[in-house]
Amino acid sequence: MSQGSAFQELNNPPVSSIPASVEEFLQQLAVPTLLRLDGADQGRCRFVVTLLHGNEPSGLKAIHQLLLEGFRPQVTMFVAIVSVSSALAEPLFTHRFLPPLEDMNRLFTSPVAGEQGQLAQALLALIRDHQPEAVIDIHNTSGDGPAFAVCAAEHDCFYDLAPLFTHRLIITDIRLGALMEVMDLGCPILTVECGGANQRLSDYVAIEGLRRFLTASNLAEAASLPKEEKLALDIYRHPVRLELQKGASLCYADTPCEGVDITLPTQIDRRNFGIARVDSPLAWLGPKGLDALRLVDARGQNVIDQYFVARQGKLFPRVTLKLFMVTTTPRIALSDCLMYAVKESYHQLEEAPTDDHWPDFFAGVGSLSSG
Ligand SMILES: [Zn+2]
């Protein structure tokens, strides 16, 4: 358990010890924290991770609210609240991470030196030690938009876990070092993007989803409804990332900015999960045209010519696309990516399987390349 010491432990805190505001709660935590609430059934547990990014508070707000309510989970629950120092930096909840620190959700798949690397390894060790039935990692998107879930493997369990929060599920084969990419923990890890940090609906998605996740007696049945009421899941496969080429410039404006490589409309996040058709321009391009951009697939190849085309100084989809994680924050667009896209041909409506148990997690992880 020595690696777990990167987290302070907070076990079954009484309601009277929880401050009324989430800001005071965060200040009280002060450092990365593992919260434990014993369940009616203490022989099993479920794990929640939140605040990997300091500017994504919906998960923490939900946990704070549950603690204030004196919530009792069905099985024991652990909540790892991670980037507390980034979240605490003024103004509160505005820093994804504090340079020189790195993006915490890029450090999980290869060991990294330093305090953040140790924190990542400590979190993985805690999950290994406690052997939860599933891990839910709660985030917010940097632009506004509806909630969606993301997993990094094909497995039936995600068809049961995602609908606790949302009917949209992205199955990604892109590897960035995110927590959900860790495949040797013996349990599924689902990322939930609750929507924008400033949308009230995001907080609702987080708390109602967590309530379902933490009160279900059997996760494999938790989201199941009678067949006639069953909603199909919206499944998206093989997302790609739109990035700026090194040295390229961007701005957000509603008329093209002179000399800038790409000008994105200020409300481009309204495109999140809408259909982007071939006749619908997305942005203005500068003199370099498409060469200012790259669209990275799971193999790290630039596939921009398969997805986008430049016409009359504008960026158009070449095929019908769904866009998501469309950011309106220049800092994120420059340091991470502008948006993700999925070909509409890789989008399917699927029903969850009706089995009431999950096959062994590793044995059941399918090969994505065959999909
Ligand atoms: Zn995040």
Residues whose N, C-alpha, C, O or C-beta is under 5 A from the ligand:
A	BS01	ZN	H53 E56 H139 N140
